[in-house]
């Protein structure tokens, strides 16, 4: 059997008849082609592995940068959560004091947790995310804390509204309670039984007398509405002020009144001036406080001058 042979023809332009031929065995050519293909395949594998390594290294660097950014974000969120936790705790303490001041029940610690049962412990997080990255565990913990803070903030807003509403009612009631001196001067007659200066009989004196010069200003001792302005023999020029359903105050022997019936007055408003009208032995103010229709000692409703009542 004749073996395959490759023939090569060589030419020389300087020799008109310069033709030459050479033959190479087919096996040699085949071996060379195979070797070239193997070399190209190896080179391609080297290039592929190099590119894969470079890409993997780039991905690892990018992942590291992403993890660093995520870690910074989590640390910032953790600081934010800690600050807001302290703020809510301070607000809760302030509210507790306000509730105590206005006679309201305190909010229990369980209620303040807003039904979330508190923050999960580290053991709970490790158990539920045993195979997770610690960074992911911290992020999950912060997510639960933020959720809890959100519920607590909603509860805090609701309870503050309760305190505000109650405080307004208390303030309104206090503003209608007589609390200041009706006029400057000295007390010349107290509340209780005394001998009447005109008839000498021992009678009940239903107020106090404050003496000073004529035209000394007289003030409303609480918020209210003027219910009566009149002048009669016994009390002279007189003003009555209704302070809601519970209290009423009376001011008598005035030189002049400067309010009208139905007028709304505030504590401290001038309602008239001290005088000597009616059955009086000298310039003074006769001042009464009635509670639920019954006269009581006005001195029980006069706070020290350095105590704030508004």
Secondary structure, 3 states (H helix, E strand, C coil): CCCCEEEEEEECCCCCCCEEEEEEEHHHHHHHHHHHHHHHHHHHHHHHHHHHHHHHHHHHHHHHHHHHHHHHHHHHHHHHHHHHHHHHHHHHHHHHHHHHHCCCCCCCHHHHCCCCCCCCCHHHHHHHCCCCCHHHHHHHHHHHHHHHHHHHHHHHHHHHHHHHHHHHHHHHHHHCCCCCCCCCCEEEECCEEEECCCCCCEEEECCEEEECCCCCEEECCCCEEEEEEEEECCCEEEEEEEECCCEEEEEEEEEEECCCCCCEECCCCEEEEEECCCCCCCCEEEEEEEECCEEECHHHHCCCCCCCCC
